[in-house]
Amino acid sequence: MASKKGGLIALLGLGALAWWKYKNATTEEKQMVKDKVNNAKDNLNKWGNDIKSKANDVASQVQEKANEYSNKAENKIDDVKSDVNNAM
């Protein structure tokens, strides 16, 4: 519990320091920070979209395999029914 509290205090301290530094920065420095934040946001969005795309691809492949096995099972059932009807 103590380490979490210390970590939280350290994080708040870093946040306060960053805010103070940003507040006292020049216009150019503020723009550089904004550009870095926007770039990081864009990268996160791209990464999220890539993961979503890959997840959709995997889901489609799983669905295709499931349909394939379902069709094979239905064909096998039809073959067994046909064999039973022919044997009678």
N, C-alpha and C positions, 0 to 999 in steps of 0.2 A: 504494500500500500504506500509506503514511504517513497519508493522509487517512482511510482506513478505520479505522486504529488510533486516530487522534485522535477520530473520530466515535464509536467504540465507547467510548472513555474518557469522552467528554462524555455519552454516553447513560447509562453507569454512574453518573457523577457526578449527573446529574439524577435517576436512580432512587434513589440514596442520599439525596439531598436530599428527595425526595418522601417516602421512607420515614421519615426523621427528622421531617419536618413532621407526617406522619400520626401517628407515635408520640407526639408532644408535643401533639397537638391535643386540644381539648375533646371531650366525648361528642357534643355537637351538631355540631361540625365533622366528626367521624368519620362521623356519620350522613349528613351532607350529601354527603360523598365516596362513601359506600356507595350513596346514592340516585342520584348521578350515574353511577356505574359500572353500576348495575342498569338505569338508563334507557338508557345507551349500549348495553348488551348487548341489551335489548329492541329497540332501533332496529336493531341489526345483524341480529338474528333476523328481524325484519319485512322488512328489506331483502333478506335471503337468501331468505326465502319468496316475496317478490314476484318476484325474479329466477327462482327455480325455477318458479313459476307461468307466467311469461312464456315461459320455455324450453319448458315442456310444451305451451303453446299453439302455439308456432312448430313444434314437432315434430309436433303433431297436424295442423297445416295442411300441412306438408310431406308427411306420410303420406297425407292426403286427396288431394293433388295427384298423388302417385305412383300411388295406386290409380286415380285418374281416367285418367291417361295409360296405365296398364297396361290398363284396360278398353277404352279407345279402340283401343289396339294390337291387343288380342285381337279386337275387333269388325272391325277392318280386315283382319286375317288371315282371319277367317271369311268376309268379303266376297270376298277374293281367291280363297279356296278354292272358294267358290260360283261365282264367275265362271269359274274354270278348269274346274270340273265341268260347267258349262253349255256351255262352248265345246267340250267333247269330245263 
